[in-house]
Each structure stands twice: as C-alpha cells, then as structure tokens.
Amino acid sequence: MRHFGVLAHSTEGAALCFLSFCQEGFGELGAHDHPDVTLDCISMARSMPAWDAGDHATIRDILATSVDRLARAGAEFFACPDNTAHQALELPGTELALPGVHIAEVVAERAKADGRTKVAVLGTRYLMDGPVYRRALSARGIASEVPEPADRELVNKIIFDELVNGVFDDGSRREYVRIISSLADRGCDAVALVCTEIPLLITAEDSPLPVLDSTRLLARAAFEVSVGRRDLPTWNGGPITRR
C-alpha cells in the first residue's frame, strides 16, 4: 500500500480528512487497519497576510515546504484538504516534491458521475471569487453558481470566525441552509461544500440540495490511491491541463 501524505492548511478540515481516510481503512481492511499516513501542518497564520494580499506565490512556497517534509517522511503522494490552497498550488513554479490528488478534480469527477449540470459552490471568499471550481466544473460541461455578494461574505465570515476554530453554531447552520435554498432556486442541482470545514456544519440531511462533500471525497480518493484502486496522481502542482 502507498504511504499517503496529508498537506494540512486549516486544521479542522485536515483532521476530518485524516480521520475519514483512516475510517476508509477500518471499513475495508479490518479493525484498526489503514495505509500509512503522515500529516504535516504549517500554521495557517503564516499564510493569512499573503491570502489577504493576494500573494499566492508566498503561500505556494509555504505549502511546498510541507510537501518536502512529507516526502522526507516517506509519503509517496499527497492531498491537500483545503480547497482554497489549490489556488496557490496551481501557480506555475518548481514541481512539488510529491504528486498530488487535486481536490477540485475529485469533486468535479463526482459531480459529472452523478449527472449534475449546475453546481452551487460554497467556500471561502477567496475560492468563490477564484477560478479553481469554475475551471474544474466547466471542463466537464457543468455550470457553477456562487451566492450573492452579501451571502458570500457571510459564508466566509462563518468559516473564519467559527468553523476553522471548531465552532459549529445552529444559527450559522440555518444561514447556510437558507443560502443553499436560494441557490436551489437559481437552478442548482447539487451543492459543493468546498471549504473542508463546512461538512462539519452541514450534513446531507441538513441540505436542501444533494451534497458534494469535498473533504470525504478527497479522503476516499486518497484511500483508493493508497490501495492501488486509483492510479498514482501525476499532478505536481502548477496549472491543471486536460489530457
């Protein structure tokens, strides 16, 4: 089995991905069993000034340091359970030390397999305003929608004030459900929860739309790579090119 490296950026989402990956092993390999997994995390505080400044190159350098450490620990591939971080990882630059499973590709693959035609995208304001999911979904003929500006700000505020700090408030859950309902009214047939902490607040039972849970989908894809059911990824950072 291949050794999996978790490139952590935000702690709650990374912890959920780590746990979900191990649980995949428990379910398929037997009690207490899972492929080797190593997690590396450089505090997100190191990156926040660069996020606010739009300095993705600095963020890429910080993330690349984590990938280097994962490689030295023996990991054979990585996945980053932070959707927004992929805006930095997709920048042109020196190849990362390990190949990575790209979270947006995994989510978009599932949306395509499920026959989705228009997906609502919920994540940080950096992600909702950025190109990562527009590209991944449109490459598969799927349209995307984000909330209205005021709701984008609310989604973002809840992420950074609450979710990444392990705070899961019923009032915030109701606001997210309201926002998802408004996106359903705009013709969306699924919602992509593409801040990896959102699945800790919103479950499939809560949501007015079918859910694409980026955290658990990524963990499942990483498990499939580890056990040889999915090919070793070939993306070492940089722009995604269609083959």
N, C-alpha and C positions, 0 to 999 in steps of 0.2 A: 504494500500500500504506500501511496505517496504522502510525504510529510507536507502538511498544509500550514501556511503562514498567514495569520490574521494581521493585516495592516490597520491598526486601530487609529482613529482620529477623534471621534466622540465616544465617550466611554460606555454609555447605556446601550447604544446600538451595537458596539463591538462586543459587549458582554452577551447580548442576546444572540448575535451571530455565533459566537464561540459555543454557547450553551446549545443552540439549535443544531450546530454541526455535530457535537458530541451525542445529542439525542438521536440524530440520524443513525449513528453507530449503534447505540443501545437497541434501537428498533430492528436493525438489520443484521448486526454482527453478534449480538448477545449481550447479556448483562455486563455493564461496566466497560464495554469494549468500544473503541473508536480508533480511527487512524491517528497517528502522531499529529499534534497541532501545537504551534507556538504562536503567542501573541506578543506584538511589540507596539508600544504606545508612547509617543512623544506628546506631552501635554498640549491640548488644543489652544491653550492660552498663548503658546509660542507662535501660533498661526493667525490668531484673530486680528491683530493690526494689519496683517497683509490681506486678509479677506476684506476688511473694511476699505483698504486702499486699492483693491482690485489687483494686487500684486501676486498673481498666480505663480510666477516663476519662483518666488521665495517659498511659497507653500510646497511646490513640487520638490524643491531641494530638501525640505524638512521630511516630506514623505519618503523621498528616495533614501534618506538616512535610515529610516525604519526598514525599508526593503533590504538594504545592505545588511542590516543586523539579522533579519530573518534568514537571509541566505547563509550567513555565517553560523546560524543556529541549526542549519541542516534542512530548512524548508526547501521544497522543490518547486513550489508555486505559491502565489499569494492571492488574496482577495481583500478588498478594502470595503468594510461595511459602513461606508459613509458616501452617500450619493454625491454630495456637493464636492467632495475631494476629487472626484473624477474630472472636474473642470480643470484642475491643476495637473492631474496625471495625464490628461490628453494633450498637454502642451508638447510641441516638438522639443527635443533635447536628447541628452545621453540616454541610452537604453537603461531601463531599470534592471537591477541585478537578478530579478526573477520574472518569469512570465506571470501574468495576472488574469484572473477571471473578472471581466468587466461587468459591474452590477447592472448598468442600463441595458446592456446586451441581453443579459439573463431575463430581466423584466420584460423587455420588448419581445423576446422569443416566446415567453409565456403568453403575452397579450395576443401575439399572432396565432399561437396554437389554440387559444381559446376563442378565436374568431372575433376579437374586438376590432371595432372600426374607429372609435373615438374615445380616448382615454383621458380622464382628469388627472392632473399631476399636482400632488401636494408635497411640498418640501420647504427648504429654506428659501428666502427671497433670492439668494444668490443662484440657487438651482432653478427656481421657477422663472426667473428672468434670463437664465442662461440657455445654452444650446444643447446640452447633453441629451435630454429626453426628446426634444423636438427632432434631433437627428436620428436617434435610435428608433423612435416610433415611425417617423416618416420614411425611413429606409425600408420599412416593412409595409408601407401603404396605410399606416394608421395615423389618424389625426390626433391632435392633443389640445387640451384646454387647461388653462390655469384660472384660479379665482380672480375676481375683480380686484383692483389695486388695494382697497381698504381691507379686504379679506386676506390678500397676500400678506399684508403687514401683520394682521392678527395671527395668521398661521405661523409666521416667522417669530413673532414675539413669544408665542406659547412654546415654540421649540426651544428658544434660547433662555427664556426665563424659567421654564418649567421642565420640559421633557429631558433635556440633556443633564439636568440636575436631579433626575429621578422623581420629579413631582408630577403626579397624574391626577388632575382635578376634574370632577364631574362637570363643572361649568365649562371648562375648556373642551371636554368631550362633546357637550351639547353644541358648542360653537362649531366644532369640526363637522359634526353631523349636519348642521344647518348648511355649512359651506358645501359639503358633498351633495346635499339635496339640490342646491342651486346649480351645481354642475350637471347633475342628472337632468334638470330642467332644460339645460342647454344642449342636451342630446348625447351626453357621455354614457357609455355602456359599461364602464369599469373605472375604478379609481386606483391609481398607483400611489402607494404610500412610500414616497421616495426620500423621506428623512427616515433613517433606520430606527429612530426612536418612536415614530408615530404608531407602529404596530403595538407598542406597549400601552397606548391610549385608546386606539380604535381597533376593534376586532371585526371579523366578518359579520358577526351578529349585530354589531352596532351600526354598520354602514348601510346607507340607502342604496349603494352600488356594490357590485362584486369587487372584491379587494385583490389587488396585486401587492403582496407583502414583500417588499424588496429585501428585507433582512433575511427572512426564512427561505425565500427563493435563492438568494446568494449562498446561504449555508448548504442548501440541498445541492446546488451546482458544484460547490467545492467538495462536498462529500462524494459526488459522482466522479469527479476527477481523481480523488484520493483512492477510490476503489477500482479505478480503471474502466468505469462505465461511460465516462466522458473523456475525450481527448485532452491531453495536457494543453493548456492555452498557449497561444503564440504571441499574444499582445504584451510587449514590454514597455508600456507607456507610449505616449505620442498619439497623434490623430488615429481614429479608427478608419480603416479603409475596407471597403466591401470587396469580398473575393468572389 
